[in-house]
Amino acid sequence: MPRLIDLRRHDAVSHQTLLDGLYASPPQVPARYFYDELGSALFTAITHLPEYYPSQLEHEIFRRHARAMADLLPRKATLVDLGAGDGSKAGALLRWMHPAKYLAVDIAGECTQRSLQAIEADYPETEMMVLACDFSAGLAWPQHWRCERPVFFFPGSSIGNFSPRQARSFLRMLCQLCRSSPQGQGELLLGVDLVKEHHRLRAAYDDALGVTAAFNRNLLRHLNRVIGADFDVDRFHHLAVFNQEASRIEMWLHPDADQQVRWQQGGRVFHEGEGLLTECSHKYTTEGVRLLLASAGFDVQHEWLDDSRGYLVCHARSA
Ligand code: AVJ
């Protein structure tokens, strides 16, 4: 079984951010709270939905180009998979790349560890490790680790969960990690969902089976556990809207009627008509991605698009 290093902070600081968000107007919850055991499984289910095109398009790109991508990347690299999930996105790459190390970073580390256990034997040249942490707050590993020839793998358009400003500082942080590696540079493979017809965007976040609705509402069950809240999950409904001005999909949970919710040391009323903002998923243009990477200190080396030009994978190098 791959080693799991747990850097999650079960401390007051992260809870305080959560509580501040719940008291804000509109109330909001960091997207990491989607991913308990069930939430991670529901997300995997989402990636199988016909409406959820980002996974399909990205998969198409990797299926076609993973071999060429692997040829462009250094030998004996450390592949750092940000938000590894079940490791399936890295699979296509691992197959051709044979990195010396595969470092799978995920907030639901145990789920990732279990998935990797199942595929570990297929990649005998690669040492696998799991880092359980919320990397959105920054990525730090133990001082004595030498991250040789780092290749940061950030697929799935997870970058979209950040605001453009946060995305830039996150990428800057990755660029710094590249520069501070023993080789003084590193690489990035980034997958980004692009702006497209609104109905297609919305359908991806409001599917016919209601899996995304379940994924969204499950966040309240998770909160009930972590802060001892009493959200009546039944009485919140899922809403997905495209905010054109901000170029992002927003997921909301709206109470069917005013609802008083209590938690340890607090509580508040969630008013009918005042939703809880649970996720923002920013959509970029190809030009927007180029500008973002350049502003973070990366030089774009290659770009790959799917046939419908709805999804972009970029290979960049720290400048
Ligand atoms: C994993 C953050 C990229 O924003 O598309 C999928 C999460 N939320 N359906 C996304 C998600 C609802 C996903 N990311």
Residues whose N, C-alpha, C, O or C-beta is under 5 A from the ligand:
A	BS01	AVJ	I46 G156 S157 S158 N161 A204 S281
